[in-house]
Amino acid sequence: MARGWESKSVEAQIEASNSQIETKEHRNAPSPEEVQGQIKTANLNLSRRRILQQLEASTNDRYSELLRRALADLNLQIENF
């Protein structure tokens, strides 16, 4: 009988510990809005990097001007976000 009570006590301690860990992880987890913001920022930065690479490789003046305008627009979006 003592052994049964002891195992129940250990089980209760393990459950309490697990619930505390889950609570701490939940507090540190970003909200869905924060995750969406991080994804949007990453996408904007990737687009900016791609346009910079295309601008460096471009030999057509008209295309370079188009890329500069796109780059300016992306920079504005990044600043406003």
N, CA, C and O of each residue as an XYZ file, in Angstrom:
324
protein
N       0.816     -1.181      0.000
C       0.000      0.000      0.000
C       0.869      1.258      0.000
O       0.544      2.219     -0.697
N       1.928      1.275      0.737
C       2.808      2.437      0.764
C       3.429      2.679     -0.600
O       3.626      3.819     -1.021
N       3.729      1.594     -1.273
C       4.333      1.728     -2.593
C       3.362      2.390     -3.570
O       3.780      3.194     -4.403
N       2.086      2.066     -3.480
C       1.077      2.681     -4.340
C       0.979      4.180     -4.123
O       0.890      4.949     -5.080
N       0.996      4.590     -2.873
C       0.935      6.017     -2.584
C       2.179      6.732     -3.093
O       2.099      7.852     -3.598
N       3.323      6.082     -2.959
C       4.577      6.677     -3.400
C       4.567      6.880     -4.911
O       4.974      7.937     -5.391
N       4.108      5.886     -5.668
C       4.101      6.013     -7.121
C       3.114      7.081     -7.568
O       3.353      7.779     -8.553
N       1.993      7.212     -6.838
C       1.039      8.262     -7.177
C       1.636      9.634     -6.904
O       1.395     10.583     -7.650
N       2.405      9.736     -5.849
C       3.054     10.999     -5.516
C       4.072     11.372     -6.596
O       4.150     12.527     -7.014
N       4.838     10.396     -7.035
C       5.826     10.645     -8.086
C       5.120     11.043     -9.377
O       5.549     11.963    -10.075
N       4.045     10.348     -9.683
C       3.281     10.661    -10.893
C       2.740     12.086    -10.841
O       2.778     12.804    -11.840
N       2.244     12.490     -9.697
C       1.725     13.847     -9.529
C       2.839     14.881     -9.685
O       2.628     15.938    -10.279
N       4.020     14.578     -9.153
C       5.150     15.493     -9.291
C       5.571     15.625    -10.749
O       5.891     16.721    -11.210
N       5.571     14.510    -11.474
C       5.954     14.539    -12.895
C       4.946     15.356    -13.686
O       5.331     16.162    -14.534
N       3.658     15.160    -13.420
C       2.629     15.930    -14.115
C       2.747     17.417    -13.808
O       2.594     18.247    -14.704
N       3.016     17.759    -12.565
C       3.167     19.164    -12.183
C       4.379     19.771    -12.887
O       4.328     20.909    -13.353
N       5.450     19.018    -12.959
C       6.655     19.494    -13.627
C       6.399     19.713    -15.118
O       6.816     20.721    -15.689
N       5.714     18.762    -15.734
C       5.410     18.891    -17.164
C       4.507     20.082    -17.444
O       4.691     20.766    -18.451
N       3.544     20.342    -16.583
C       2.648     21.468    -16.807
C       3.403     22.789    -16.633
O       3.101     23.763    -17.323
N       4.376     22.836    -15.726
C       5.174     24.043    -15.552
C       6.041     24.286    -16.777
O       6.199     25.428    -17.210
N       6.603     23.222    -17.338
C       7.434     23.357    -18.536
C       6.591     23.851    -19.695
O       7.006     24.752    -20.423
N       5.397     23.267    -19.877
C       4.515     23.690    -20.958
C       4.114     25.152    -20.792
O       4.028     25.885    -21.777
N       3.869     25.578    -19.566
C       3.493     26.962    -19.302
C       4.634     27.901    -19.664
O       4.399     28.945    -20.272
N       5.861     27.554    -19.303
C       7.014     28.388    -19.631
C       7.220     28.457    -21.131
O       7.505     29.529    -21.666
N       7.080     27.317    -21.828
C       7.239     27.311    -23.279
C       6.151     28.138    -23.929
O       6.407     28.838    -24.909
N       4.955     28.067    -23.405
C       3.839     28.816    -23.973
C       4.055     30.321    -23.816
O       3.712     31.093    -24.711
N       4.611     30.733    -22.701
C       4.883     32.164    -22.494
C       5.927     32.679    -23.461
O       5.846     33.830    -23.892
N       6.908     31.859    -23.816
C       7.983     32.274    -24.704
C       7.610     32.152    -26.172
O       8.318     32.680    -27.029
N       6.536     31.480    -26.477
C       6.138     31.287    -27.869
C       5.612     32.602    -28.436
O       4.840     33.298    -27.778
N       6.031     32.946    -29.665
C       5.536     34.184    -30.284
C       4.067     34.041    -30.684
O       3.582     32.945    -30.965
N       3.389     35.157    -30.700
C       1.986     35.143    -31.104
C       1.904     34.933    -32.621
O       2.898     35.121    -33.323
N       0.745     34.552    -33.124
C       0.601     34.373    -34.575
C       0.916     35.653    -35.361
O       1.446     35.591    -36.471
N       0.588     36.804    -34.782
C       0.876     38.071    -35.459
C       2.383     38.302    -35.557
O       2.883     38.787    -36.572
N       3.098     37.949    -34.488
C       4.558     38.097    -34.502
C       5.189     37.162    -35.526
O       6.137     37.535    -36.217
N       4.662     35.956    -35.620
C       5.189     35.004    -36.600
C       4.946     35.520    -38.014
O       5.838     35.451    -38.858
N       3.754     36.035    -38.278
C       3.445     36.588    -39.608
C       4.357     37.769    -39.922
O       4.818     37.913    -41.055
N       4.619     38.606    -38.935
C       5.516     39.738    -39.138
C       6.934     39.296    -39.456
O       7.593     39.881    -40.316
N       7.403     38.268    -38.765
C       8.747     37.744    -39.035
C       8.825     37.156    -40.432
O       9.826     37.334    -41.126
N       7.784     36.463    -40.849
C       7.768     35.873    -42.193
C       7.759     36.970    -43.241
O       8.488     36.884    -44.229
N       6.945     38.004    -43.045
C       6.870     39.095    -44.018
C       8.204     39.829    -44.112
O       8.658     40.158    -45.209
N       8.829     40.085    -42.971
C      10.130     40.755    -42.978
C      11.175     39.917    -43.702
O      11.971     40.448    -44.476
N      11.175     38.620    -43.455
C      12.125     37.728    -44.131
C      11.880     37.728    -45.636
O      12.829     37.753    -46.419
N      10.616     37.699    -46.042
C      10.296     37.710    -47.477
C      10.725     39.015    -48.134
O      11.251     39.007    -49.246
N      10.505     40.131    -47.458
C      10.919     41.422    -48.008
C      12.443     41.488    -48.157
O      12.952     41.988    -49.160
N      13.156     40.986    -47.164
C      14.619     41.000    -47.234
C      15.143     40.082    -48.329
O      16.126     40.414    -48.990
N      14.506     38.934    -48.532
C      14.909     38.037    -49.615
C      14.658     38.679    -50.978
O      15.485     38.568    -51.884
N      13.522     39.344    -51.117
C      13.223     40.036    -52.374
C      14.232     41.144    -52.628
O      14.686     41.337    -53.756
N      14.575     41.862    -51.585
C      15.551     42.946    -51.722
C      16.909     42.403    -52.170
O      17.563     42.977    -53.041
N      17.318     41.302    -51.569
C      18.596     40.687    -51.929
C      18.599     40.223    -53.394
O      19.588     40.389    -54.109
N      17.473     39.641    -53.822
C      17.362     39.165    -55.202
C      17.432     40.332    -56.190
O      18.090     40.234    -57.226
N      16.755     41.430    -55.868
C      16.781     42.596    -56.748
C      18.175     43.196    -56.804
O      18.617     43.625    -57.870
N      18.875     43.237    -55.682
C      20.249     43.745    -55.685
C      21.159     42.893    -56.574
O      22.002     43.424    -57.297
N      20.985     41.584    -56.518
C      21.785     40.698    -57.376
C      21.463     40.924    -58.844
O      22.363     40.954    -59.683
N      20.191     41.083    -59.155
C      19.798     41.332    -60.545
C      20.308     42.680    -61.021
O      20.706     42.827    -62.177
N      20.297     43.651    -60.143
C      20.788     44.986    -60.493
C      22.283     44.956    -60.793
O      22.738     45.628    -61.719
N      23.037     44.203    -60.040
C      24.475     44.085    -60.284
C      24.768     43.404    -61.611
O      25.749     43.732    -62.279
N      23.924     42.459    -61.993
C      24.152     41.701    -63.222
C      23.538     42.359    -64.454
O      23.825     41.951    -65.579
N      22.711     43.351    -64.256
C      21.982     43.960    -65.371
C      22.900     44.801    -66.257
O      23.761     45.539    -65.778
N      22.686     44.662    -67.560
C      23.423     45.479    -68.529
C      22.486     46.419    -69.277
O      22.949     47.292    -70.011
N      21.186     46.256    -69.106
C      20.187     47.086    -69.772
C      19.802     48.237    -68.851
O      19.372     48.019    -67.718
N      19.958     49.460    -69.343
C      19.680     50.638    -68.525
C      18.217     50.726    -68.099
O      17.922     51.100    -66.964
N      17.311     50.387    -68.995
C      15.889     50.470    -68.661
C      15.518     49.441    -67.592
O      14.738     49.730    -66.684
N      16.073     48.261    -67.709
C      15.814     47.228    -66.717
C      16.438     47.609    -65.374
O      15.852     47.355    -64.322
N      17.617     48.213    -65.409
C      18.276     48.662    -64.175
C      17.431     49.716    -63.470
O      17.319     49.716    -62.244
N      16.838     50.615    -64.254
C      15.980     51.646    -63.665
C      14.744     51.007    -63.017
O      14.329     51.416    -61.933
N      14.171     50.023    -63.671
C      13.033     49.309    -63.112
C      13.415     48.637    -61.791
O      12.660     48.681    -60.820
N      14.583     48.022    -61.770
C      15.062     47.366    -60.548
C      15.317     48.373    -59.432
O      15.047     48.087    -58.266
N      15.841     49.563    -59.784
C      16.075     50.604    -58.770
C      14.760     51.058    -58.146
O      14.678     51.289    -56.940
N      13.725     51.184    -58.989
C      12.410     51.578    -58.468
C      11.846     50.492    -57.556
O      11.285     50.788    -56.501
N      11.995     49.248    -57.965
C      11.520     48.136    -57.141
C      12.285     48.087    -55.818
O      11.705     47.815    -54.767
N      13.575     48.349    -55.879
C      14.401     48.367    -54.673
C      13.967     49.494    -53.734
O      13.891     49.301    -52.520
N      13.686     50.659    -54.294
C      13.232     51.780    -53.471
C      11.891     51.445    -52.805
O      11.676     51.771    -51.637
N      11.002     50.800    -53.547
C       9.713     50.411    -52.990
C       9.885     49.392    -51.861
O       9.236     49.500    -50.821
N      10.752     48.411    -52.066
C      11.005     47.421    -51.014
C      11.623     48.064    -49.782
O      11.254     47.731    -48.656
N      12.557     48.981    -49.988
C      13.174     49.672    -48.839
C      12.119     50.436    -48.048
O      12.162     50.466    -46.818
N      11.173     51.054    -48.753
C      10.097     51.795    -48.092
C       9.202     50.841    -47.293
O       8.817     51.143    -46.164
N       8.876     49.691    -47.887
C       8.055     48.704    -47.186
C       8.760     48.181    -45.933
O       8.130     47.998    -44.891
N      10.063     47.943    -46.041
C      10.826     47.448    -44.890
C      10.848     48.503    -43.790
O      10.676     48.174    -42.616
N      11.054     49.748    -44.152
C      11.087     50.826    -43.158
C       9.746     50.988    -42.468
O       9.694     51.205    -41.257
N       8.666     50.887    -43.219
C       7.325     51.094    -42.656
C       6.817     49.901    -41.870
O       5.866     50.022    -41.098
N       7.434     48.766    -42.058
C       6.992     47.572    -41.351
C       7.653     47.560    -40.012
O       7.435     46.640    -39.224
